[in-house]
Amino acid sequence: MDRAAWHATSKLVMPTNITPILLPSRAPELNPVENIWQYMRANWLSNRVFENYDTIIEAICEAWNNLIEIPDAIKSIGMREWAHVGRSE
């Protein structure tokens, strides 16, 4: 889990059969979602000037729709070999 306040709060009730592992601070390479955003920025959102908030939202939605059309890319971006050690397919 990342270190978002709702993941690190003492109010979080964690089931006894789950052991949370918090990601180190400032380690976006360990969080696959960060890599998804990097991919979207690099391919559809960078080097652009947006007129207003609505055009930003429109561009993000378009980028997201482009991304979901290529599920193999999502899998390769988010895959972490170290997370599957000892797991048979």
Residue frames relative to the residue before (quaternion, step in Angstrom):
aa qw qx qy qz dx dy dz
M 1.0000 0.0000 0.0000 0.0000 0.00 0.00 0.00
D 0.4680 -0.6295 0.5226 0.3341 3.52 -1.16 0.54
R 0.5775 -0.6176 0.4159 0.3348 3.57 -1.23 0.08
A 0.1797 0.7795 -0.5691 0.1903 3.55 1.01 0.80
A 0.6450 -0.5685 0.3499 0.3720 3.54 -1.07 0.76
W 0.6896 0.4821 -0.2935 0.4537 3.60 0.97 -0.79
H 0.6394 0.4912 -0.3396 0.4844 3.61 1.23 -0.19
A 0.7554 0.3957 -0.1975 0.4835 3.57 1.11 -0.65
T 0.4609 0.7047 -0.4398 0.3124 3.58 1.23 -0.06
S 0.5056 -0.6405 0.4849 0.3147 3.55 -1.12 0.64
K 0.5860 0.5877 -0.3608 0.4254 3.60 1.27 -0.25
L 0.5258 0.6303 -0.4125 0.3951 3.58 1.26 -0.26
V 0.2058 -0.7651 0.6003 0.1088 3.56 -0.78 1.04
M 0.1206 -0.8139 0.5680 0.0216 3.55 -0.41 1.28
P 0.4730 -0.6562 0.4960 0.3156 3.62 -0.83 0.88
T 0.5791 -0.6328 0.3965 0.3271 3.59 -1.04 0.73
N 0.6843 0.4803 -0.2976 0.4609 3.60 1.16 -0.43
I 0.6545 0.4516 -0.3140 0.5187 3.60 1.29 0.24
T 0.1363 -0.7718 0.6176 0.0653 3.54 -0.91 0.97
P 0.2628 -0.7864 0.5334 0.1671 3.59 -0.37 1.15
I 0.1258 -0.7490 0.6450 0.0847 3.54 -1.12 0.71
L 0.2420 -0.7874 0.5539 0.1212 3.56 -0.52 1.19
L 0.4622 -0.6622 0.5159 0.2858 3.55 -1.00 0.85
P 0.5475 -0.5932 0.4560 0.3748 3.60 -1.07 0.55
S 0.5766 -0.5736 0.4458 0.3739 3.57 -1.15 0.54
R 0.8544 0.1223 -0.1132 0.4921 3.53 -1.17 0.71
A 0.5244 0.5958 -0.4394 0.4208 3.57 0.83 0.98
P 0.0345 -0.8557 0.5159 0.0228 3.61 0.63 1.08
E 0.5846 0.5933 -0.3821 0.4003 3.60 1.13 -0.50
L 0.6533 0.5041 -0.3187 0.4664 3.60 1.21 -0.34
N 0.6777 0.4423 -0.2776 0.5177 3.57 1.25 -0.26
P 0.3812 -0.7695 0.4609 0.2239 3.63 -0.26 1.22
V 0.5915 0.5761 -0.3815 0.4155 3.60 1.06 -0.60
E 0.6094 0.5449 -0.3526 0.4554 3.58 1.05 -0.71
N 0.6611 0.5025 -0.3102 0.4629 3.59 1.00 -0.77
I 0.5889 0.5514 -0.3632 0.4661 3.59 1.12 -0.60
W 0.6615 0.4927 -0.3063 0.4752 3.59 0.91 -0.91
Q 0.6249 0.5307 -0.3413 0.4597 3.61 0.97 -0.79
Y 0.6515 0.5158 -0.3095 0.4624 3.58 0.94 -0.90
M 0.6703 0.4954 -0.2999 0.4640 3.58 0.89 -0.92
R 0.6487 0.5065 -0.3223 0.4677 3.59 0.94 -0.82
A 0.6876 0.5005 -0.2879 0.4402 3.57 0.86 -0.96
N 0.7736 0.3956 -0.1902 0.4570 3.58 0.97 -0.82
W 0.8463 0.1568 -0.0517 0.5065 3.60 0.98 -0.68
L 0.7792 0.3972 -0.1897 0.4463 3.60 1.07 -0.48
S 0.6083 0.5905 -0.3632 0.3865 3.62 1.16 -0.33
N 0.8342 0.2361 -0.1814 0.4642 3.53 -1.37 0.38
R 0.5421 0.5781 -0.4172 0.4448 3.52 0.96 0.92
V 0.2315 -0.7198 0.6328 0.1671 3.51 -1.26 0.52
F 0.2182 -0.7915 0.5624 0.0979 3.55 -0.78 1.05
E 0.4963 -0.6881 0.4524 0.2749 3.56 -0.93 0.92
N 0.7951 -0.1118 0.1229 0.5833 3.55 0.96 -0.86
Y 0.7641 -0.3766 0.2744 0.4462 3.54 -1.35 0.02
D 0.6593 0.5273 -0.3174 0.4320 3.58 0.89 -0.90
T 0.6639 0.4863 -0.3206 0.4690 3.61 0.98 -0.71
I 0.5852 0.5485 -0.3686 0.4699 3.57 1.16 -0.53
I 0.6712 0.4911 -0.2927 0.4719 3.57 0.87 -0.98
E 0.6421 0.5258 -0.3213 0.4561 3.58 0.96 -0.82
A 0.6677 0.4969 -0.2971 0.4680 3.59 0.94 -0.89
I 0.6498 0.5054 -0.3199 0.4691 3.59 0.97 -0.79
C 0.6490 0.5049 -0.3203 0.4703 3.59 0.95 -0.82
E 0.6453 0.5101 -0.3181 0.4714 3.58 0.99 -0.80
A 0.6422 0.5120 -0.3185 0.4732 3.59 0.98 -0.84
W 0.6476 0.5151 -0.3180 0.4628 3.58 0.94 -0.88
N 0.6653 0.4963 -0.3052 0.4668 3.59 0.91 -0.88
N 0.6088 0.5296 -0.3474 0.4777 3.59 1.07 -0.67
L 0.6750 0.5152 -0.2938 0.4389 3.56 0.91 -0.94
I 0.6980 0.4779 -0.2997 0.4411 3.60 0.82 -0.88
E 0.5735 0.5752 -0.3758 0.4462 3.57 1.28 -0.19
I 0.7474 0.3144 -0.1920 0.5529 3.61 1.25 -0.26
P 0.1040 -0.8542 0.5074 0.0460 3.60 0.50 1.21
D 0.6005 0.5534 -0.3766 0.4375 3.62 1.06 -0.54
A 0.6169 0.5275 -0.3455 0.4709 3.58 1.09 -0.64
I 0.6288 0.5269 -0.3343 0.4639 3.59 0.97 -0.84
K 0.6588 0.5125 -0.3077 0.4568 3.56 0.90 -0.92
S 0.6976 0.4674 -0.2911 0.4584 3.59 0.85 -0.89
I 0.6318 0.5235 -0.3327 0.4648 3.60 1.05 -0.70
G 0.7711 0.3962 -0.1927 0.4597 3.56 0.87 -0.95
M 0.5181 0.6636 -0.4181 0.3411 3.60 1.20 -0.27
R 0.0590 -0.7625 0.6442 0.0125 3.52 -1.02 0.87
E 0.3709 -0.7610 0.4889 0.2105 3.56 -0.29 1.27
W 0.6554 0.5336 -0.3251 0.4243 3.58 0.94 -0.86
A 0.6325 0.5402 -0.3354 0.4423 3.60 1.17 -0.46
H 0.7284 0.4108 -0.2234 0.5008 3.59 1.26 -0.27
V 0.3043 0.7673 -0.5130 0.2354 3.58 1.20 0.34
G 0.8261 0.1991 -0.1684 0.4995 3.57 -0.86 0.99
R 0.5865 0.5634 -0.3700 0.4492 3.58 1.26 -0.01
S 0.2364 -0.7642 0.5808 0.1513 3.56 -0.82 0.92
E 0.4224 -0.7106 0.5109 0.2358 3.54 -1.04 0.81
